[in-house]
Amino acid sequence: MHDLTLDPRLEADTFPITELPLSRVLLMNDARFAWLILVPRRAGISEVSDLSAADQAQLWREATQLGAAFKAALGGDKLNIATLGNVVSQLHVHVIVRCHDDAAWPAPVWGHGEAQPYDLDGQAERRELVMALAEGLAFEDA
């Protein structure tokens, strides 16, 4: 495992939840959306292509398996998985469960209105759910 300093913007906008074999799982602090961020624990990486082939496969496995479980648990309509990195260059993957009645549907969530921070109960509830989902998944060690 490599040391990882989290980008200050990710640090400010998210809460840590758990760790998967490759990635740190963070919760975006916007209660309007079921929005996770996966950050591979690899220093100096800004593009998926900077990862080894094995790490690329592991990152995709983590994002899709956790995303699918999150979508099923919340009864979502669509799962969005994306890497952009235009503002935060540190490689991170957005895993967002979308619903037809969410605040931004069908547009992207980025830049849509003002974030609504989680209250302590909402944050704890979401953290417990994601931790339980992650524990129930079988990932290979990265």
SERO-395419 format. One record per residue: residue number from 1; residue in three letters; y, z, x negated of N, C-alpha, C in turn. Coordinates in nm, 2 decimals, always signed. Each point is the difference from the previous one (the first is absolute). Layout:
BEGIN
seq = NUM; type = ALA; nyy = Y; nzz = Z; nxx = X; cayy = Y; cazz = Z; caxx = X; cyy = Y; czz = Z; cxx = X
...
//
This chain:
BEGIN
seq = 1; type = MET; nyy = -0.12; nzz = +0.00; nxx = -0.08; cayy = +0.12; cazz = +0.00; caxx = +0.08; cyy = +0.12; czz = +0.00; cxx = -0.09
seq = 2; type = HIS; nyy = +0.10; nzz = -0.08; nxx = +0.04; cayy = +0.12; cazz = -0.01; caxx = -0.08; cyy = +0.11; czz = +0.08; cxx = +0.06
seq = 3; type = ASP; nyy = +0.09; nzz = +0.06; nxx = -0.08; cayy = +0.11; cazz = +0.07; caxx = +0.05; cyy = +0.09; czz = -0.09; cxx = +0.07
seq = 4; type = LEU; nyy = +0.06; nzz = +0.05; nxx = +0.11; cayy = +0.09; cazz = -0.08; caxx = +0.08; cyy = +0.12; czz = +0.08; cxx = +0.04
seq = 5; type = THR; nyy = +0.11; nzz = -0.06; nxx = -0.03; cayy = +0.13; cazz = +0.06; caxx = +0.05; cyy = +0.04; czz = -0.09; cxx = +0.12
seq = 6; type = LEU; nyy = +0.02; nzz = +0.07; nxx = +0.11; cayy = +0.03; cazz = -0.08; caxx = +0.12; cyy = +0.15; czz = -0.04; cxx = +0.00
seq = 7; type = ASP; nyy = +0.02; nzz = -0.13; nxx = +0.04; cayy = +0.14; cazz = -0.05; caxx = +0.01; cyy = +0.09; czz = +0.10; cxx = +0.08
seq = 8; type = PRO; nyy = +0.12; nzz = +0.03; nxx = -0.04; cayy = +0.08; cazz = +0.09; caxx = +0.07; cyy = +0.02; czz = -0.03; cxx = +0.15
seq = 9; type = ARG; nyy = +0.01; nzz = -0.13; nxx = +0.03; cayy = +0.02; cazz = -0.04; caxx = +0.14; cyy = -0.13; czz = +0.03; cxx = +0.09
seq = 10; type = LEU; nyy = -0.12; nzz = -0.02; nxx = -0.06; cayy = -0.12; cazz = +0.04; caxx = +0.07; cyy = -0.01; czz = +0.15; cxx = +0.01
seq = 11; type = GLU; nyy = +0.04; nzz = +0.07; nxx = -0.10; cayy = +0.00; cazz = +0.14; caxx = +0.00; cyy = +0.09; czz = +0.06; cxx = +0.11
seq = 12; type = ALA; nyy = +0.12; nzz = -0.07; nxx = +0.02; cayy = +0.09; cazz = +0.05; caxx = +0.10; cyy = -0.03; czz = -0.04; cxx = +0.14
seq = 13; type = ASP; nyy = -0.07; nzz = -0.11; nxx = +0.02; cayy = -0.03; cazz = -0.05; caxx = +0.13; cyy = -0.14; czz = +0.03; cxx = +0.06
seq = 14; type = THR; nyy = -0.08; nzz = +0.07; nxx = -0.08; cayy = -0.14; cazz = +0.03; caxx = +0.04; cyy = -0.04; czz = +0.14; cxx = -0.02
seq = 15; type = PHE; nyy = -0.12; nzz = +0.04; nxx = +0.06; cayy = -0.07; cazz = +0.12; caxx = -0.02; cyy = -0.13; czz = -0.03; cxx = -0.06
seq = 16; type = PRO; nyy = -0.05; nzz = +0.08; nxx = -0.10; cayy = -0.13; cazz = -0.02; caxx = -0.05; cyy = -0.11; czz = +0.04; cxx = +0.10
seq = 17; type = ILE; nyy = -0.11; nzz = -0.07; nxx = +0.01; cayy = -0.10; cazz = +0.04; caxx = +0.09; cyy = -0.13; czz = +0.03; cxx = -0.08
seq = 18; type = THR; nyy = -0.05; nzz = -0.10; nxx = -0.07; cayy = -0.13; cazz = +0.02; caxx = -0.07; cyy = -0.01; czz = -0.11; cxx = -0.10
seq = 19; type = GLU; nyy = -0.12; nzz = +0.01; nxx = -0.07; cayy = -0.02; cazz = -0.11; caxx = -0.11; cyy = -0.14; czz = -0.06; cxx = +0.03
seq = 20; type = LEU; nyy = +0.00; nzz = -0.13; nxx = -0.02; cayy = -0.12; cazz = -0.08; caxx = +0.01; cyy = -0.04; czz = -0.03; cxx = -0.15
seq = 21; type = PRO; nyy = -0.12; nzz = -0.06; nxx = -0.02; cayy = -0.04; cazz = -0.02; caxx = -0.14; cyy = +0.11; czz = -0.07; cxx = -0.09
seq = 22; type = LEU; nyy = +0.07; nzz = -0.10; nxx = +0.06; cayy = +0.10; cazz = -0.07; caxx = -0.08; cyy = +0.15; czz = +0.05; cxx = +0.04
seq = 23; type = SER; nyy = +0.02; nzz = +0.02; nxx = +0.13; cayy = +0.13; cazz = +0.01; caxx = +0.05; cyy = +0.04; czz = +0.14; cxx = +0.05
seq = 24; type = ARG; nyy = +0.13; nzz = +0.03; nxx = -0.02; cayy = +0.06; cazz = +0.11; caxx = +0.07; cyy = +0.04; czz = -0.04; cxx = +0.14
seq = 25; type = VAL; nyy = -0.03; nzz = +0.08; nxx = +0.10; cayy = +0.04; cazz = -0.04; caxx = +0.14; cyy = +0.12; czz = +0.09; cxx = +0.04
seq = 26; type = LEU; nyy = +0.10; nzz = -0.08; nxx = +0.04; cayy = +0.13; cazz = +0.07; caxx = +0.04; cyy = +0.03; czz = -0.04; cxx = +0.15
seq = 27; type = LEU; nyy = +0.07; nzz = +0.09; nxx = +0.07; cayy = +0.04; cazz = -0.02; caxx = +0.13; cyy = +0.15; czz = -0.04; cxx = +0.00
seq = 28; type = MET; nyy = +0.04; nzz = -0.11; nxx = +0.06; cayy = +0.14; cazz = -0.04; caxx = +0.01; cyy = +0.06; czz = +0.10; cxx = +0.10
seq = 29; type = ASN; nyy = +0.12; nzz = +0.05; nxx = -0.04; cayy = +0.06; cazz = +0.10; caxx = +0.09; cyy = +0.08; czz = -0.07; cxx = +0.11
seq = 30; type = ASP; nyy = -0.07; nzz = -0.07; nxx = +0.09; cayy = +0.06; cazz = -0.06; caxx = +0.11; cyy = -0.10; czz = +0.01; cxx = +0.12
seq = 31; type = ALA; nyy = +0.03; nzz = +0.09; nxx = +0.08; cayy = -0.10; cazz = +0.03; caxx = +0.11; cyy = -0.01; czz = -0.11; cxx = +0.11
seq = 32; type = ARG; nyy = +0.09; nzz = -0.10; nxx = -0.01; cayy = -0.01; cazz = -0.11; caxx = +0.09; cyy = -0.13; czz = -0.09; cxx = -0.02
seq = 33; type = PHE; nyy = -0.05; nzz = +0.01; nxx = -0.12; cayy = -0.11; cazz = -0.09; caxx = -0.04; cyy = -0.11; czz = +0.08; cxx = -0.07
seq = 34; type = ALA; nyy = -0.12; nzz = -0.05; nxx = +0.02; cayy = -0.12; cazz = +0.06; caxx = -0.07; cyy = +0.00; czz = -0.08; cxx = -0.14
seq = 35; type = TRP; nyy = +0.06; nzz = +0.06; nxx = -0.10; cayy = +0.03; cazz = -0.08; caxx = -0.12; cyy = -0.04; czz = +0.08; cxx = -0.13
seq = 36; type = LEU; nyy = -0.10; nzz = -0.06; nxx = -0.06; cayy = -0.05; cazz = +0.06; caxx = -0.13; cyy = +0.04; czz = -0.09; cxx = -0.11
seq = 37; type = ILE; nyy = +0.01; nzz = +0.06; nxx = -0.12; cayy = +0.02; cazz = -0.07; caxx = -0.13; cyy = -0.11; czz = +0.04; cxx = -0.09
seq = 38; type = LEU; nyy = -0.06; nzz = -0.10; nxx = -0.06; cayy = -0.10; cazz = +0.02; caxx = -0.11; cyy = +0.06; czz = -0.04; cxx = -0.13
seq = 39; type = VAL; nyy = +0.00; nzz = +0.09; nxx = -0.10; cayy = +0.05; cazz = -0.02; caxx = -0.13; cyy = -0.11; czz = +0.01; cxx = -0.10
seq = 40; type = PRO; nyy = -0.04; nzz = -0.11; nxx = -0.06; cayy = -0.11; cazz = +0.01; caxx = -0.10; cyy = +0.05; czz = +0.09; cxx = -0.12
seq = 41; type = ARG; nyy = -0.09; nzz = +0.08; nxx = -0.04; cayy = +0.03; cazz = +0.09; caxx = -0.12; cyy = -0.02; czz = -0.08; cxx = -0.13
seq = 42; type = ARG; nyy = +0.09; nzz = -0.09; nxx = -0.02; cayy = +0.00; cazz = -0.08; caxx = -0.12; cyy = +0.14; czz = -0.02; cxx = -0.04
seq = 43; type = ALA; nyy = +0.04; nzz = +0.05; nxx = -0.12; cayy = +0.13; cazz = +0.00; caxx = -0.05; cyy = +0.05; czz = -0.14; cxx = -0.03
seq = 44; type = GLY; nyy = +0.13; nzz = -0.03; nxx = +0.03; cayy = +0.06; cazz = -0.13; caxx = -0.04; cyy = -0.04; czz = -0.12; cxx = +0.08
seq = 45; type = ILE; nyy = -0.06; nzz = +0.02; nxx = +0.11; cayy = -0.05; cazz = -0.11; caxx = +0.08; cyy = +0.10; czz = -0.04; cxx = +0.11
seq = 46; type = SER; nyy = +0.04; nzz = -0.12; nxx = +0.01; cayy = +0.09; cazz = -0.05; caxx = +0.11; cyy = -0.06; czz = -0.10; cxx = +0.09
seq = 47; type = GLU; nyy = -0.10; nzz = -0.07; nxx = -0.04; cayy = -0.07; cazz = -0.11; caxx = +0.08; cyy = -0.15; czz = +0.03; cxx = +0.01
seq = 48; type = VAL; nyy = -0.05; nzz = -0.04; nxx = +0.11; cayy = -0.15; cazz = +0.01; caxx = +0.02; cyy = -0.07; czz = -0.07; cxx = -0.12
seq = 49; type = SER; nyy = +0.06; nzz = -0.11; nxx = -0.04; cayy = -0.07; cazz = -0.08; caxx = -0.11; cyy = +0.01; czz = +0.07; cxx = -0.14
seq = 50; type = ASP; nyy = +0.08; nzz = +0.11; nxx = -0.01; cayy = +0.00; cazz = +0.08; caxx = -0.12; cyy = -0.12; czz = +0.09; cxx = -0.01
seq = 51; type = LEU; nyy = -0.07; nzz = +0.02; nxx = +0.11; cayy = -0.12; cazz = +0.09; caxx = +0.00; cyy = -0.12; czz = -0.08; cxx = -0.05
seq = 52; type = SER; nyy = -0.10; nzz = +0.07; nxx = -0.05; cayy = -0.13; cazz = -0.06; caxx = -0.03; cyy = -0.06; czz = -0.06; cxx = +0.13
seq = 53; type = ALA; nyy = -0.09; nzz = -0.09; nxx = -0.02; cayy = -0.07; cazz = -0.05; caxx = +0.12; cyy = -0.07; czz = +0.11; cxx = +0.08
seq = 54; type = ALA; nyy = -0.06; nzz = +0.10; nxx = -0.07; cayy = -0.07; cazz = +0.11; caxx = +0.07; cyy = +0.10; czz = +0.08; cxx = +0.07
seq = 55; type = ASP; nyy = +0.12; nzz = +0.03; nxx = -0.06; cayy = +0.10; cazz = +0.08; caxx = +0.07; cyy = +0.06; czz = -0.08; cxx = +0.12
seq = 56; type = GLN; nyy = +0.01; nzz = -0.13; nxx = -0.01; cayy = +0.05; cazz = -0.08; caxx = +0.11; cyy = -0.09; czz = +0.01; cxx = +0.12
seq = 57; type = ALA; nyy = -0.13; nzz = -0.01; nxx = -0.03; cayy = -0.10; cazz = +0.01; caxx = +0.11; cyy = +0.00; czz = +0.14; cxx = +0.06
seq = 58; type = GLN; nyy = +0.01; nzz = +0.10; nxx = -0.09; cayy = +0.01; cazz = +0.14; caxx = +0.05; cyy = +0.12; czz = +0.03; cxx = +0.09
seq = 59; type = LEU; nyy = +0.11; nzz = -0.05; nxx = -0.04; cayy = +0.13; cazz = +0.01; caxx = +0.07; cyy = -0.02; czz = -0.06; cxx = +0.14
seq = 60; type = TRP; nyy = -0.05; nzz = -0.12; nxx = +0.01; cayy = -0.02; cazz = -0.07; caxx = +0.12; cyy = -0.10; czz = +0.08; cxx = +0.09
seq = 61; type = ARG; nyy = -0.11; nzz = +0.05; nxx = -0.06; cayy = -0.10; cazz = +0.08; caxx = +0.07; cyy = +0.07; czz = +0.12; cxx = +0.06
seq = 62; type = GLU; nyy = +0.08; nzz = +0.07; nxx = -0.08; cayy = +0.06; cazz = +0.13; caxx = +0.05; cyy = +0.10; czz = -0.03; cxx = +0.11
seq = 63; type = ALA; nyy = +0.08; nzz = -0.11; nxx = -0.01; cayy = +0.10; cazz = -0.03; caxx = +0.10; cyy = -0.06; czz = -0.04; cxx = +0.13
seq = 64; type = THR; nyy = -0.11; nzz = -0.09; nxx = -0.01; cayy = -0.06; cazz = -0.05; caxx = +0.12; cyy = -0.08; czz = +0.10; cxx = +0.07
seq = 65; type = GLN; nyy = -0.08; nzz = +0.08; nxx = -0.07; cayy = -0.09; cazz = +0.10; caxx = +0.06; cyy = +0.09; czz = +0.12; cxx = +0.06
seq = 66; type = LEU; nyy = +0.09; nzz = +0.05; nxx = -0.07; cayy = +0.09; cazz = +0.10; caxx = +0.05; cyy = +0.08; czz = -0.05; cxx = +0.12
seq = 67; type = GLY; nyy = +0.05; nzz = -0.12; nxx = -0.02; cayy = +0.08; cazz = -0.06; caxx = +0.11; cyy = -0.08; czz = -0.02; cxx = +0.13
seq = 68; type = ALA; nyy = -0.12; nzz = -0.05; nxx = -0.02; cayy = -0.08; cazz = -0.02; caxx = +0.12; cyy = -0.03; czz = +0.13; cxx = +0.07
seq = 69; type = ALA; nyy = -0.03; nzz = +0.10; nxx = -0.08; cayy = -0.03; cazz = +0.13; caxx = +0.06; cyy = +0.12; czz = +0.06; cxx = +0.07
seq = 70; type = PHE; nyy = +0.11; nzz = -0.02; nxx = -0.06; cayy = +0.13; cazz = +0.05; caxx = +0.05; cyy = +0.03; czz = -0.07; cxx = +0.13
seq = 71; type = LYS; nyy = -0.01; nzz = -0.13; nxx = +0.00; cayy = +0.02; cazz = -0.08; caxx = +0.12; cyy = -0.09; czz = +0.04; cxx = +0.12
seq = 72; type = ALA; nyy = -0.13; nzz = +0.02; nxx = -0.03; cayy = -0.10; cazz = +0.04; caxx = +0.10; cyy = +0.04; czz = +0.14; cxx = +0.05
seq = 73; type = ALA; nyy = +0.03; nzz = +0.09; nxx = -0.09; cayy = +0.03; cazz = +0.14; caxx = +0.05; cyy = +0.13; czz = +0.01; cxx = +0.09
seq = 74; type = LEU; nyy = +0.09; nzz = -0.09; nxx = -0.03; cayy = +0.13; cazz = +0.00; caxx = +0.08; cyy = +0.00; czz = -0.10; cxx = +0.12
seq = 75; type = GLY; nyy = -0.11; nzz = -0.08; nxx = +0.01; cayy = +0.00; cazz = -0.10; caxx = +0.10; cyy = +0.11; czz = -0.11; cxx = -0.01
seq = 76; type = GLY; nyy = +0.02; nzz = -0.04; nxx = -0.13; cayy = +0.11; cazz = -0.10; caxx = -0.03; cyy = -0.04; czz = -0.14; cxx = +0.05
seq = 77; type = ASP; nyy = +0.09; nzz = -0.09; nxx = +0.00; cayy = -0.02; cazz = -0.13; caxx = +0.04; cyy = -0.01; czz = -0.10; cxx = -0.12
seq = 78; type = LYS; nyy = +0.06; nzz = +0.04; nxx = -0.11; cayy = +0.00; cazz = -0.09; caxx = -0.12; cyy = +0.01; czz = +0.09; cxx = -0.12
seq = 79; type = LEU; nyy = -0.06; nzz = -0.05; nxx = -0.11; cayy = +0.01; cazz = +0.07; caxx = -0.13; cyy = +0.08; czz = -0.09; cxx = -0.10
seq = 80; type = ASN; nyy = +0.11; nzz = +0.05; nxx = -0.05; cayy = +0.08; cazz = -0.08; caxx = -0.10; cyy = -0.03; czz = +0.06; cxx = -0.13
seq = 81; type = ILE; nyy = -0.04; nzz = -0.08; nxx = -0.10; cayy = -0.02; cazz = +0.04; caxx = -0.14; cyy = +0.09; czz = -0.09; cxx = -0.09
seq = 82; type = ALA; nyy = +0.09; nzz = +0.06; nxx = -0.08; cayy = +0.09; cazz = -0.09; caxx = -0.07; cyy = +0.04; czz = +0.07; cxx = -0.13
seq = 83; type = THR; nyy = +0.03; nzz = -0.09; nxx = -0.10; cayy = +0.07; cazz = +0.05; caxx = -0.12; cyy = +0.12; czz = -0.09; cxx = -0.01
seq = 84; type = LEU; nyy = +0.12; nzz = +0.06; nxx = -0.02; cayy = +0.12; cazz = -0.07; caxx = -0.01; cyy = +0.07; czz = +0.03; cxx = -0.14
seq = 85; type = GLY; nyy = +0.04; nzz = +0.12; nxx = -0.02; cayy = +0.06; cazz = +0.04; caxx = -0.13; cyy = +0.13; czz = -0.06; cxx = -0.03
seq = 86; type = ASN; nyy = +0.08; nzz = -0.04; nxx = +0.10; cayy = +0.13; cazz = -0.06; caxx = -0.03; cyy = +0.10; czz = +0.12; cxx = -0.03
seq = 87; type = VAL; nyy = -0.02; nzz = +0.11; nxx = +0.06; cayy = +0.09; cazz = +0.12; caxx = -0.02; cyy = -0.07; czz = +0.09; cxx = -0.10
seq = 88; type = VAL; nyy = -0.12; nzz = +0.03; nxx = +0.02; cayy = -0.08; cazz = +0.09; caxx = -0.09; cyy = -0.10; czz = -0.08; cxx = -0.08
seq = 89; type = SER; nyy = +0.02; nzz = -0.01; nxx = -0.13; cayy = -0.09; cazz = -0.09; caxx = -0.08; cyy = -0.13; czz = +0.05; cxx = -0.03
seq = 90; type = GLN; nyy = -0.02; nzz = +0.14; nxx = +0.01; cayy = -0.13; cazz = +0.06; caxx = -0.03; cyy = -0.10; czz = -0.05; cxx = +0.11
seq = 91; type = LEU; nyy = -0.11; nzz = -0.05; nxx = -0.04; cayy = -0.10; cazz = -0.06; caxx = +0.10; cyy = -0.03; czz = +0.11; cxx = +0.10
seq = 92; type = HIS; nyy = +0.01; nzz = -0.04; nxx = +0.13; cayy = -0.03; cazz = +0.08; caxx = +0.11; cyy = -0.04; czz = -0.09; cxx = +0.12
seq = 93; type = VAL; nyy = -0.09; nzz = +0.05; nxx = +0.08; cayy = -0.05; cazz = -0.08; caxx = +0.11; cyy = +0.03; czz = +0.07; cxx = +0.13
seq = 94; type = HIS; nyy = +0.07; nzz = -0.07; nxx = +0.09; cayy = +0.03; cazz = +0.05; caxx = +0.13; cyy = -0.12; czz = -0.02; cxx = +0.09
seq = 95; type = VAL; nyy = -0.04; nzz = +0.10; nxx = +0.07; cayy = -0.11; cazz = +0.00; caxx = +0.10; cyy = +0.06; czz = +0.05; cxx = +0.13
seq = 96; type = ILE; nyy = +0.03; nzz = -0.09; nxx = +0.09; cayy = +0.07; cazz = +0.04; caxx = +0.12; cyy = -0.08; czz = -0.04; cxx = +0.13
seq = 97; type = VAL; nyy = -0.03; nzz = +0.10; nxx = +0.08; cayy = -0.06; cazz = -0.02; caxx = +0.13; cyy = +0.11; czz = -0.04; cxx = +0.10
seq = 98; type = ARG; nyy = +0.00; nzz = -0.12; nxx = +0.06; cayy = +0.10; cazz = -0.04; caxx = +0.09; cyy = -0.06; czz = +0.00; cxx = +0.14
seq = 99; type = CYS; nyy = +0.10; nzz = +0.03; nxx = +0.09; cayy = -0.04; cazz = +0.00; caxx = +0.15; cyy = +0.10; czz = -0.09; cxx = +0.07
seq = 100; type = HIS; nyy = -0.04; nzz = -0.07; nxx = +0.10; cayy = +0.09; cazz = -0.09; caxx = +0.08; cyy = +0.12; czz = +0.07; cxx = +0.05
seq = 101; type = ASP; nyy = +0.00; nzz = +0.13; nxx = +0.02; cayy = +0.11; cazz = +0.07; caxx = +0.05; cyy = +0.08; czz = +0.08; cxx = -0.11
seq = 102; type = ASP; nyy = -0.03; nzz = -0.03; nxx = -0.13; cayy = +0.08; cazz = +0.08; caxx = -0.10; cyy = +0.14; czz = -0.05; cxx = -0.01
seq = 103; type = ALA; nyy = +0.08; nzz = +0.08; nxx = -0.07; cayy = +0.15; cazz = -0.02; caxx = -0.01; cyy = +0.04; czz = -0.14; cxx = -0.06
seq = 104; type = ALA; nyy = -0.09; nzz = -0.06; nxx = -0.07; cayy = +0.04; cazz = -0.13; caxx = -0.07; cyy = -0.08; czz = -0.12; cxx = +0.05
seq = 105; type = TRP; nyy = -0.10; nzz = +0.02; nxx = +0.08; cayy = -0.10; cazz = -0.11; caxx = +0.04; cyy = +0.08; czz = -0.12; cxx = +0.06
seq = 106; type = PRO; nyy = -0.03; nzz = -0.12; nxx = -0.04; cayy = -0.10; cazz = -0.05; caxx = -0.10; cyy = +0.06; czz = -0.02; cxx = -0.14
seq = 107; type = ALA; nyy = +0.12; nzz = +0.04; nxx = -0.02; cayy = +0.07; cazz = -0.02; caxx = -0.13; cyy = -0.06; czz = +0.10; cxx = -0.10
seq = 108; type = PRO; nyy = +0.03; nzz = -0.03; nxx = -0.13; cayy = -0.04; cazz = +0.10; caxx = -0.10; cyy = +0.07; czz = +0.13; cxx = +0.01
seq = 109; type = VAL; nyy = -0.06; nzz = +0.11; nxx = -0.05; cayy = +0.06; cazz = +0.13; caxx = +0.01; cyy = +0.11; czz = +0.02; cxx = -0.10
seq = 110; type = TRP; nyy = +0.01; nzz = -0.08; nxx = -0.10; cayy = +0.10; cazz = +0.02; caxx = -0.11; cyy = +0.14; czz = -0.03; cxx = +0.06
seq = 111; type = GLY; nyy = +0.09; nzz = +0.10; nxx = -0.02; cayy = +0.14; cazz = -0.02; caxx = +0.03; cyy = +0.02; czz = +0.00; cxx = +0.15
seq = 112; type = HIS; nyy = -0.09; nzz = +0.05; nxx = +0.08; cayy = +0.01; cazz = +0.00; caxx = +0.15; cyy = +0.05; czz = +0.14; cxx = +0.04
seq = 113; type = GLY; nyy = +0.13; nzz = +0.01; nxx = +0.03; cayy = +0.05; cazz = +0.13; caxx = +0.05; cyy = +0.01; czz = +0.11; cxx = -0.10
seq = 114; type = GLU; nyy = +0.02; nzz = +0.12; nxx = +0.05; cayy = +0.00; cazz = +0.11; caxx = -0.09; cyy = -0.13; czz = +0.08; cxx = +0.00
seq = 115; type = ALA; nyy = -0.05; nzz = +0.03; nxx = -0.12; cayy = -0.12; cazz = +0.08; caxx = +0.00; cyy = +0.01; czz = +0.13; cxx = +0.07
seq = 116; type = GLN; nyy = -0.11; nzz = +0.04; nxx = +0.07; cayy = +0.00; cazz = +0.13; caxx = +0.07; cyy = -0.10; czz = +0.09; cxx = -0.08
seq = 117; type = PRO; nyy = +0.05; nzz = +0.09; nxx = -0.08; cayy = -0.08; cazz = +0.08; caxx = -0.09; cyy = -0.10; czz = +0.09; cxx = +0.09
seq = 118; type = TYR; nyy = -0.11; nzz = +0.02; nxx = -0.06; cayy = -0.10; cazz = +0.09; caxx = +0.07; cyy = +0.05; czz = +0.14; cxx = +0.00
seq = 119; type = ASP; nyy = -0.03; nzz = +0.07; nxx = +0.11; cayy = +0.01; cazz = +0.15; caxx = +0.00; cyy = -0.12; czz = +0.05; cxx = -0.07
seq = 120; type = LEU; nyy = +0.00; nzz = +0.13; nxx = -0.02; cayy = -0.11; cazz = +0.06; caxx = -0.08; cyy = -0.13; czz = -0.01; cxx = +0.07
seq = 121; type = ASP; nyy = +0.00; nzz = +0.02; nxx = +0.13; cayy = -0.13; cazz = -0.01; caxx = +0.08; cyy = -0.05; czz = -0.15; cxx = +0.00
seq = 122; type = GLY; nyy = +0.09; nzz = -0.09; nxx = +0.02; cayy = -0.04; cazz = -0.14; caxx = -0.01; cyy = -0.06; czz = -0.05; cxx = -0.13
seq = 123; type = GLN; nyy = +0.07; nzz = +0.05; nxx = -0.10; cayy = -0.04; cazz = -0.03; caxx = -0.14; cyy = -0.14; czz = +0.06; cxx = -0.03
seq = 124; type = ALA; nyy = -0.02; nzz = +0.12; nxx = +0.04; cayy = -0.13; cazz = +0.07; caxx = -0.02; cyy = -0.11; czz = -0.07; cxx = +0.08
seq = 125; type = GLU; nyy = +0.03; nzz = -0.04; nxx = +0.12; cayy = -0.10; cazz = -0.06; caxx = +0.08; cyy = -0.04; czz = -0.14; cxx = -0.06
seq = 126; type = ARG; nyy = +0.10; nzz = -0.07; nxx = -0.04; cayy = -0.04; cazz = -0.13; caxx = -0.06; cyy = -0.07; czz = +0.01; cxx = -0.13
seq = 127; type = ARG; nyy = +0.04; nzz = +0.10; nxx = -0.08; cayy = -0.07; cazz = +0.03; caxx = -0.13; cyy = -0.14; czz = +0.04; cxx = +0.02
seq = 128; type = GLU; nyy = -0.03; nzz = +0.08; nxx = +0.10; cayy = -0.14; cazz = +0.04; caxx = +0.03; cyy = -0.08; czz = -0.11; cxx = +0.04
seq = 129; type = LEU; nyy = +0.05; nzz = -0.09; nxx = +0.09; cayy = -0.07; cazz = -0.12; caxx = +0.04; cyy = -0.04; czz = -0.09; cxx = -0.11
seq = 130; type = VAL; nyy = +0.10; nzz = -0.03; nxx = -0.09; cayy = -0.02; cazz = -0.09; caxx = -0.11; cyy = -0.10; czz = +0.06; cxx = -0.10
seq = 131; type = MET; nyy = +0.01; nzz = +0.13; nxx = -0.03; cayy = -0.09; cazz = +0.06; caxx = -0.09; cyy = -0.15; czz = +0.00; cxx = +0.06
seq = 132; type = ALA; nyy = -0.01; nzz = +0.02; nxx = +0.13; cayy = -0.13; cazz = -0.01; caxx = +0.06; cyy = -0.06; czz = -0.14; cxx = -0.01
seq = 133; type = LEU; nyy = +0.08; nzz = -0.10; nxx = +0.03; cayy = -0.04; cazz = -0.14; caxx = -0.01; cyy = -0.04; czz = -0.03; cxx = -0.14
seq = 134; type = ALA; nyy = +0.08; nzz = +0.04; nxx = -0.10; cayy = -0.03; cazz = -0.04; caxx = -0.14; cyy = -0.13; czz = +0.07; cxx = -0.04
seq = 135; type = GLU; nyy = -0.03; nzz = +0.12; nxx = +0.04; cayy = -0.12; cazz = +0.07; caxx = -0.04; cyy = -0.12; czz = -0.07; cxx = +0.06
seq = 136; type = GLY; nyy = +0.01; nzz = -0.06; nxx = +0.12; cayy = -0.11; cazz = -0.06; caxx = +0.06; cyy = -0.03; czz = -0.14; cxx = -0.05
seq = 137; type = LEU; nyy = +0.08; nzz = -0.05; nxx = -0.09; cayy = -0.03; cazz = -0.14; caxx = -0.06; cyy = -0.07; czz = +0.01; cxx = -0.13
seq = 138; type = ALA; nyy = -0.08; nzz = -0.10; nxx = -0.03; cayy = -0.07; cazz = +0.00; caxx = -0.13; cyy = +0.06; czz = -0.11; cxx = -0.09
seq = 139; type = PHE; nyy = +0.07; nzz = +0.06; nxx = -0.10; cayy = +0.06; cazz = -0.09; caxx = -0.10; cyy = -0.07; czz = +0.02; cxx = -0.14
seq = 140; type = GLU; nyy = -0.01; nzz = -0.11; nxx = -0.07; cayy = -0.05; cazz = +0.01; caxx = -0.14; cyy = +0.11; czz = +0.06; cxx = -0.08
seq = 141; type = ASP; nyy = -0.04; nzz = +0.07; nxx = -0.11; cayy = +0.10; cazz = +0.05; caxx = -0.09; cyy = +0.06; czz = -0.11; cxx = -0.08
seq = 142; type = ALA; nyy = +0.13; nzz = +0.00; nxx = -0.01; cayy = +0.07; cazz = -0.10; caxx = -0.08; cyy = +0.00; czz = +0.03; cxx = -0.14
//
